[in-house]
């Protein structure tokens, strides 16, 4: 099986069943049969642009029907989709495009300015296709462009198999350059199977998708498993707490995935008290630990329970914490999913229950490779096991607890930020000699970035000036919220900055 067969089989089995609705565009509401036809037109449009199996197509898109049409059109044809984080700055997006060399890029009109900046670095990109908005120079609108193509099922030159690449999802690189994790059809299929096993997804599920689908969490938690199970989607372009609560009532949403900070914001919205949650099966929280007090607030005031889990771009879902255990095992991310094998090791030697070690994994939802990075792939998958870089421990019942990271990753509102990319941007300013970025606790975002800075001799620069000059160099969410100007950084005998010591200074 390949993932493209999902929409075809839904159309054949229950053609009039609901597939998706876009909240911001009332005319975008499709049955299974209608959506499959749209996917087929998109597939023929990709062929019409000269793309073939193994070629890449970039997507700088908000949550929309078109995003999923491209995803499933690629799945049917063997073309590889590259979803891109629209929060990134132009230089960061340019790096991704130069690395994966797509022949076409679809983009939402909201990102026209970024696309104008990318066109000077277009490389092998032959087509820019716009979604929405007014006409922009020579770029055709996706609606008009795709409408002239056939609704018939596409016929790829060779059968698309489960081990073929489906998508390249870029994750921050520990050296500052993003890494493209190649996910296969098998990876996405088994992730969907794991969600069905753990959370009993079925055709009655109606998922509200507001987290951006370029993230593996939104795509592989609230979207593809629900589609696989036969459920339907309500797509929201941006998160807004009041709007989310209104939609839960209006659309009778019974499932959604987002990060804890968003669930917290919903409880503070005026609509919280009058929102009808009676039809909700449960909500899913990920990317950061869900505070017990927040779980209890939803459960006590609204009767809503939470599923939680642990995953990565390279793995989709790794572990699942059941609804029943969300409070009893607070702080845990559950047990490994059905087809996943997990070990906790120290220097690749297993450690006993209760002791901390690196989490390493083996299973059918582990990514294929890092695009164009054989050395990094070999290091990450050495010995046949994927080394996550995360540190964890198991209790006597086998529940997993994440206790830290071998690399100093910062997670802010569910966004992964590696300090090296922030430090590289800061030290590109001529006034700054050295910088060290760390995560600083934040009650809403989990963490925010802060930076310790050493100035070049005789130079002066203010915190506000640094922030202003970082705009456009890195994504806004990566820009430090606090700067500390210091004369030296704590180091070990080998000269490495001791970031644990910096955390003590906060």
Secondary structure, 3 states (H helix, E strand, C coil): CCCHHHHHHHHHHCCCCEEEEECCCCCCEEEHHHHHHHHHHHHHHHHHCCCCCCCEEEEECCCCHHHHHHHHHHHHHCCEEEECCCCCCHHHHHHHHHHHCCCEEEEEHHHHHHHHHHHCCCCCCCEEEEECCCCECCECEHHHHHHCCCCCCCCCCCCCCCCCEEEEEEECCCCCCCEEEEEEHHHHHHHHHHHHHHHCCCCCCEEEECCCCCCHHHHHHHHHHHHHHCCEEEECCCCCHHHHHHHHHHCCCCEEEEEHHHHHHHHHCHHHHHCCCCCCCCEEEECCCCCHHHHHHHHHHHCCCEEEEEEECCCEEEEEECCCCCCCCCCCCEEECCCCEEEEEECCEECCCCCCEEEEEECCCCCCEECCCHHHHHHHCHHHCEEEEEEEEECCCCCEEEEEECCCEEEECCEEEEHHHHHHHHCCCCCEEEEEEEEEEECCCEEEEEEEEEECCCCCCCHHHHHHHHECCECHHHCCCEEEECCCCCECCCCCECHHHHHHCC
